[in-house]
Amino acid sequence: MGGMFFPFISTGAINSLLFGIYGNHLRQLRKVCHSDYQREQLEYHNMFMAGSVAGFVQSFIACPMELIKVRLQTHCYYNDYLYGQRRTAMGTFKRILKTDGISGLYRGLLPMMCRDVLPYGIYMLAYRQSVDYLDKRDFVRRRRSQSDGSSVNLLVTTLAGAWAGVISWVCVIPFDVVKTLMQADENHKYRGIFHCVRVQYRAYGWRSIFRGSWMLLARAIPFNGATFLGYEYALEWCQRWNGTYV
């Protein structure tokens, strides 16, 4: 359970930032379209671009949080106590600054950007395409006719979010493994992303960069289903309060 509290309070903030940037950039991309026809033709392209931009921006904020989370979750591998004091999020943050400076907070940034930039574009695009596909199914139309007035379809949103999470994670599992290995490495054993891959490959084979794949995919299903469900309901509430909708 080590390192649980810190990601618990930071995950919501990161997701809010991600979807906020995505929504704002998507609106800007829609505004530059000259007609409704052009907007419709470029909608999937714009969603991919907005998702990628959101992933790029949030990686710079999420990287230090991920680093601290990984250090806290792997502290027992090194030592539960450091200089007689139990490791904490703030203590870990101060120690990284003291030993490695500001740049130390961004250890593993490159594999994290490989994990987040284009995959978040795929993430948003896969979700919207899945929703559009499911909306055309007969069983969804029957459920919608019996709905309570909400524009959010619980089944469609959950299934589409889960599928988008699985699709995006399949593309980036090696980058996530490398990022985690580099961020957990307090002794600077790995000099960079390619050095980390070489060391792992020589020591454990190519399967080592796919460690935890099944757990990541199993986590992606409920996590992303719930994420998009919360996102869609939040948008609906915002629409009711101020008449805006992404």
Secondary structure, 3 states (H helix, E strand, C coil): CCCCHHHHHHHHHHHHHHHHHHHHHHHHHHHCCCCHHHHHHCHHHHHHHHHHHHHHHHHHHHHHHHHHHHHHHCHHHHCCEECCEECCHHHHHHHHHHHHCHHHHHCCHHHHHHHHHHHHHHHHHHHHHHHHHHHCCHHHHHHHHCCCCCCCCHHHHHHHHHHHHHHHHHCCHHHHHHHHHHHHCCCCCCCCHHHHHHHHHHHHCHHHHHCCHHHHHHHHHHHHHHHHHHHHHHHHHHHHHHCCCC
